[in-house]
Amino acid sequence: MCNPLDQETKGTMTVDRLFITDRSMKSCYLEIEGKICPGSQIGWVTAITVCLKYGDSLIGKFEVPDMPMILDDKNNFKTDWYETKNPEMIINNMRAFSCFLQDAMPRKDENNQFDHQTPITADLNVSRDGHDLTMSIDLSYLARMKTSVTRLRIDDSFISITIEITNESPLEICFENCTLVLSQNQHIIGNLSGYFDIVPGSSFEAKFCGKVQRSVSGMATLKGDGYNSCDYEESWKQYAIKLFEAEVNLDNLNVGDEDEDDVVDDDDE
């Protein structure tokens, strides 16, 4: 028997992928993938509203009209925004948005264990007329990423660091080309660059190369410094990349296998 026509229906979806990228300093674009939980009745919705929250604070929301929520035979859902719609979410609360990223990005002093293990879910609410689906995702429960150095090479003033990053959350962000600084006792001892993309629900590697002061040793901190965007001159990613931190033991020069791609350019000597 169908649900009564005079009441809203509710459900839940596990979020397996939450892709976020920048559109400007104050806006972003989202893609979502997940699986509808058993017992959730969605029906034939014709419009989708996505709300991102951080606890009780609304980060932002956007509506995509004339958009069905088509599931496969295993109840999996994937956003397939039409090119003509290509929704953009205005960030209404930048403090809440920054808090969510601060919780997710790796930090050198909080690298021993994941501080959250709760799966990320979306609360689903279908309007009484069955047309409108509201999808609310609380980002205050993301697991913090952790890091470990898998390869380290120092050749005179050349340095190459490969870091394994473990991300148990569904968050995906592409920083692409970024710059980082290597610091020790609050002094910068090296400048590196490389491509850094956060992959959801897995472990992945990021490699950074650059220049370092000669004869360095001991513990140091690799920290995000800048983000080079091909599409936009200014972006909230310029703030977000500075949240990245990883601890590096400069005495562990034998970590990992020698990488044939680490070739010192004579012009950089």
WODAWO-V787660 format. One record per backbone hydrogen bond with DSSP energy under -1.0 kcal/mol. CO is the residue of the C=O (numbers start at 0). NH is the residue of the N-H. E is the energy in kcal/mol with one decimal. If there is no record, write none. Layout:
CO:NH:E, CO:NH:E
This chain:
8:125:-3.3, 10:123:-2.9, 11:36:-2.9, 12:121:-3.2, 13:34:-1.8, 16:32:-2.2, 17:171:-2.3, 18:30:-1.7, 20:28:-2.4, 25:90:-3.2, 26:22:-1.8, 26:23:-1.4, 27:88:-3.2, 28:20:-2.0, 30:18:-2.4, 31:78:-2.6, 32:15:-2.2, 32:16:-1.9, 33:76:-3.4, 34:13:-2.4, 36:39:-1.7, 42:44:-1.1, 45:66:-2.1, 46:132:-2.7, 47:63:-3.2, 48:134:-3.5, 49:61:-1.9, 50:136:-2.7, 51:58:-2.2, 51:59:-1.4, 52:138:-3.4, 53:56:-1.8, 56:53:-2.9, 58:91:-2.0, 58:92:-1.6, 59:51:-2.7, 61:49:-2.5, 63:47:-2.1, 71:74:-1.8, 74:35:-2.9, 75:71:-1.5, 76:33:-2.4, 81:84:-1.4, 81:85:-2.4, 88:27:-2.1, 89:91:-1.0, 92:96:-1.9, 93:97:-2.5, 94:98:-2.0, 95:99:-2.0, 96:100:-1.6, 97:101:-2.4, 98:102:-2.0, 99:103:-1.3, 100:104:-2.4, 103:144:-2.6, 105:244:-1.4, 106:109:-1.3, 119:14:-2.9, 121:12:-2.0, 122:135:-2.6, 123:10:-2.1, 124:133:-2.8, 125:8:-1.6, 126:129:-1.6, 130:45:-3.0, 130:46:-1.6, 131:126:-2.7, 132:48:-3.0, 133:124:-1.8, 134:50:-3.2, 135:122:-2.7, 136:52:-3.0, 145:165:-2.7, 147:163:-3.2, 150:161:-2.8, 152:159:-2.6, 154:157:-2.4, 156:211:-2.2, 157:154:-2.6, 158:209:-2.2, 159:152:-2.4, 160:207:-2.9, 161:149:-2.5, 161:150:-1.6, 162:205:-2.2, 163:147:-1.6, 164:203:-2.2, 165:145:-1.7, 166:201:-1.3, 168:200:-2.6, 169:17:-3.2, 171:19:-2.5, 172:197:-3.4, 175:195:-2.1, 176:227:-2.4, 177:193:-2.0, 178:224:-2.9, 178:225:-1.9, 179:191:-2.6, 180:222:-2.7, 181:188:-3.3, 181:189:-1.4, 182:220:-2.7, 183:186:-1.4, 186:183:-2.7, 188:212:-2.7, 189:181:-2.5, 190:210:-2.0, 191:179:-2.8, 192:208:-2.3, 193:177:-2.8, 195:174:-1.9, 201:166:-2.7, 203:164:-3.4, 205:162:-2.9, 207:160:-3.1, 208:192:-2.2, 209:158:-2.3, 210:190:-2.2, 217:249:-2.8, 219:247:-3.0, 220:182:-2.7, 221:245:-1.9, 222:180:-2.6, 225:178:-2.3, 234:237:-1.6, 235:239:-2.0, 236:240:-2.5, 239:242:-1.8, 240:243:-1.3, 243:223:-2.0, 245:221:-3.2, 247:219:-2.6, 248:251:-1.6, 250:252:-1.6, 251:254:-1.3, 254:151:-1.3, 258:261:-1.6, 260:262:-1.8, 264:267:-2.0, 265:268:-1.1
